[in-house]
Amino acid sequence: MCYSDRGDKGKDMSAQNTGEKEARLNFRLRSEIKDRIEKAASVSGKSITDFAVAALVDTADAVLERHNAANLSDRDRDIFLTILDKDVKVNKHLARAANTHRKLIIK
């Protein structure tokens, strides 16, 4: 179960050095997963919290980057569709590319 709590309860007192932390995530996991995370945090020289937050932030950033790269904004979509709707004037480079395509791809 995952949830976020934005109350003041349970604030980390060390947060004063790194900026105020006011949000929390709490979730349950199997004990063997917890043990693995604790071991990885220890090997990394990080607290469990710092290790978990870094891993979650890295994963969230990667997911959002993939999402944003795959989705066009409305403005980008409009520009793309406008370009597709324009009449194309065939120049010598386009004609040469079409001939090469016919010779190599369409046999």
C-alpha positions as CSV (number, residue, x, y, z in Angstrom):
1,M,0.0,0.0,0.0
2,C,1.4,3.4,-1.0
3,Y,0.2,6.8,0.2
4,S,1.5,10.3,0.7
5,D,1.0,12.4,3.8
6,R,1.7,16.1,3.7
7,G,1.4,16.8,7.4
8,D,4.0,18.2,9.8
9,K,4.0,15.0,11.8
10,G,7.2,13.0,11.6
11,K,9.5,15.7,10.1
12,D,13.1,14.7,9.9
13,M,15.1,17.1,12.1
14,S,18.2,16.8,9.9
15,A,16.1,18.3,7.1
16,Q,17.1,21.8,8.3
17,N,20.5,21.3,6.6
18,T,19.1,20.2,3.3
19,G,15.9,22.0,3.0
20,E,12.6,21.4,4.7
21,K,11.0,18.0,4.1
22,E,7.3,18.0,4.6
23,A,6.0,15.1,2.5
24,R,6.1,11.4,3.4
25,L,5.7,8.1,1.5
26,N,4.9,5.0,3.5
27,F,4.6,1.5,2.0
28,R,4.9,-2.1,3.0
29,L,7.1,-4.7,1.4
30,R,8.3,-8.2,1.9
31,S,11.0,-8.7,4.5
32,E,13.5,-10.1,2.0
33,I,13.2,-7.0,-0.2
34,K,13.7,-4.8,2.9
35,D,16.8,-6.8,3.8
36,R,18.2,-6.4,0.2
37,I,17.5,-2.6,0.3
38,E,19.2,-2.3,3.7
39,K,22.3,-4.2,2.5
40,A,22.5,-2.1,-0.7
41,A,22.2,1.1,1.3
42,S,24.9,0.0,3.6
43,V,27.2,-1.0,0.8
44,S,26.6,2.4,-0.8
45,G,27.4,4.2,2.5
46,K,23.9,5.8,2.6
47,S,21.1,5.7,5.1
48,I,18.2,3.6,4.0
49,T,16.1,6.8,3.6
50,D,18.7,8.5,1.4
51,F,19.2,5.3,-0.6
52,A,15.5,4.8,-1.2
53,V,14.8,8.4,-2.0
54,A,17.7,8.5,-4.5
55,A,16.5,5.3,-6.2
56,L,12.9,6.5,-6.3
57,V,13.9,9.9,-7.7
58,D,16.1,8.3,-10.4
59,T,13.4,6.0,-11.4
60,A,10.7,8.7,-11.5
61,D,13.0,11.0,-13.6
62,A,13.6,8.2,-16.1
63,V,9.9,7.4,-16.4
64,L,9.0,11.0,-16.9
65,E,11.8,11.6,-19.4
66,R,10.6,8.6,-21.5
67,H,7.0,9.9,-21.2
68,N,7.9,13.4,-22.2
69,A,10.1,12.2,-25.1
70,A,7.3,10.1,-26.5
71,N,4.5,12.7,-26.2
72,L,4.3,15.8,-28.3
73,S,3.0,19.0,-26.9
74,D,-0.1,20.4,-28.6
75,R,2.1,23.1,-30.1
76,D,4.6,20.5,-31.5
77,R,1.7,18.4,-32.9
78,D,0.2,21.4,-34.6
79,I,3.6,22.3,-36.2
80,F,4.1,18.7,-37.3
81,L,0.7,18.5,-38.9
82,T,1.1,21.8,-40.6
83,I,4.3,20.7,-42.2
84,L,2.7,17.4,-43.4
85,D,-0.1,19.4,-45.0
86,K,2.2,21.6,-47.0
87,D,2.7,20.8,-50.7
88,V,6.1,19.5,-51.4
89,K,8.1,20.8,-54.3
90,V,10.2,18.1,-55.8
91,N,13.8,19.3,-56.1
92,K,16.7,17.4,-57.6
93,H,17.8,16.0,-54.2
94,L,14.3,14.6,-53.4
95,A,14.0,13.1,-56.9
96,R,17.4,11.5,-56.5
97,A,16.4,10.1,-53.1
98,A,13.2,8.7,-54.6
99,N,15.1,7.0,-57.5
100,T,17.6,5.5,-55.1
101,H,14.8,4.2,-52.9
102,R,13.1,2.6,-55.9
103,K,16.4,0.9,-57.0
104,L,17.4,-0.3,-53.6
105,I,14.2,-0.9,-51.7
106,I,11.4,-1.4,-54.2
107,K,12.6,-4.1,-56.7
